[in-house]
């Protein structure tokens, strides 16, 4: 079962802390291309990185 408590955003949590969250069976708020919980990417806060929140429906960035 996953923890329903919202977790801190990447800006306040390190990659190592994300790994501990995942190891405990909880979610970080980020998922890999296959829909599995994952650590936040290092460039997730970079507006030029091209990450999307899934609210767009373009062929390039379809939500899963």
C-alpha positions in Angstrom: 0.0 0.0 0.0 1.3 3.5 -0.8 1.4 6.3 1.6 -1.3 8.8 0.7 0.5 11.7 2.5 1.8 14.2 0.0 5.6 14.2 -0.2 7.9 17.2 -0.4 8.8 18.5 -3.8 12.2 17.7 -5.3 13.5 21.1 -4.3 13.3 20.0 -0.7 14.2 16.4 -1.1 17.4 14.8 -2.4 17.7 11.9 -4.8 18.9 9.7 -1.9 15.8 10.6 0.1 13.7 9.7 -3.0 15.4 6.3 -3.0 14.5 5.8 0.6 10.9 6.8 -0.1 10.7 4.2 -2.9 12.4 1.5 -0.8 9.8 2.0 1.9 7.1 1.2 -0.7 5.9 4.8 -1.1 5.7 7.1 -4.1 7.8 10.2 -4.9 5.2 11.9 -7.1 7.2 11.0 -10.2 6.9 7.9 -12.4 9.1 6.4 -15.1 8.0 5.8 -18.7 6.4 2.5 -17.7 4.3 4.0 -14.9 6.5 2.8 -12.0 7.3 5.1 -9.1 10.7 6.7 -9.7 13.1 9.3 -8.4 12.7 12.8 -9.7 15.0 13.6 -12.6 17.9 16.0 -11.9 16.6 18.5 -14.4 12.9 18.4 -13.4 12.9 22.0 -12.3 14.6 23.3 -15.5 11.9 24.9 -17.8 14.0 24.1 -20.8 14.1 20.4 -20.1 10.7 19.8 -21.7 9.0 18.0 -18.8 5.2 18.3 -18.9 2.6 17.8 -16.2 0.6 15.5 -18.4 -2.1 18.1 -19.1 -1.1 18.3 -22.8 -2.3 15.8 -25.4 0.3 16.1 -28.1 1.7 13.0 -29.9 5.1 13.8 -28.4 3.9 14.0 -24.7 0.9 11.8 -24.2 0.0 11.0 -20.6 0.0 7.3 -19.8 
